[in-house]
Every structure is written in structure tokens, then in C-alpha cells.
Amino acid sequence: MLKDEEIRDILLRENAEFRDLYEEHQRLERRLQELTEKRYLTPDEEEEERQIKKRKLFIKDRMYALIIMYRREHT
């Protein structure tokens, strides 16, 4: 049985939705890192941080669902 990481690599090559989600997750992670490096956040930045965290969680859940679907289809 393939590990999640192996399926992730396959999906990154073969599945446009997964690839787009992965790239967005990476972009959001970089922005979140920028925000956490600041000493203080403005109220707008605090809201942005909350929204980024929510979006990242949604993306991660969807990516995992795609991994599960791949596993079901290929076992």
C-alpha cells in the first residue's frame, strides 16, 4: 500500500486540482510566516491571519480527501 507522501507525489504530477491546492497552501504558508515574524499585527492583519488559517485547513482537508479517493481507486 502506498504511503500518503507517495500518493501526494503522484497527485502533484497527475492531478491539476491537487497541484493547485498544494501551491496555494504553500503560498498561504509563506504569507502566514511573514505575519508571524511581525512584532505586532494590525487588526486587518489579525483578520488576514485568521482567514489564512481557515483556508489552509480547508485546503489540507480537500487534499487529504483526494489522497483517500486515489487510494480507493488504486487498491
N, C-alpha and C positions, 0 to 999 in steps of 0.2 A: 504494500500500500504506500502510495506517495505521501510524503510529508507536506504540510501546509506550505512550507517555503518552496518546495519543488513545484507545487501546483501554482503558487504565486508567479514563479519564473515563467512557467508555461503560459499563464494567462497574460502576463505582461507582453509576451511575444504575439499571442494569438487573439486576444480579446480587446477590442478598442475601448469598450466601456471600462473594463478593469484598468487598462492603461491610463485612461483619462482620470479615473478616480485616484489612482496611485499618484499621478503627477499633481493633482490638486491637493491631495493630502500632504505631499512633500512641500508644496508651496505654502500651505497653511502652517505647517510646522515651522518653516523658516520665519514667517511673519510672527508667529507666536513667540519664537525665540527672541526676535527683535523687541517685542513688547516686554518680555520678562527681564531683559537686560536693562530696561529703563529703571531709573530710581523711583520715579513717580509716574503714574498714568493719569491722563485727563479722564473725565467722565466718559467722553467719546471713546477713548482707547480702552477703558474698562469694559464698555459695552462691546466693542470690537473683539476683545479677548473672549468674552462670554460666547459671542456668536461663532467665533473660530472654533472654540472647544466643542460646541454643539455640532457644527458642521463636520469637524474631524470625526466625531463619534458616529454620526450618520454614515460617513464615507467608510469608516472601518467596518461597521456592521454590514454595509452593502458588499464590500469586498469579501468579507467572510462568507456571506450568502453565496456569492459567485464561486468561491472555493468549494463550498459544500455541494453546489449544483454540479460543478465539474467532477467532483469525486463520485457522486451518484451516477453520472453519465458514463464514467470511465472505469467502473469496477464491476 
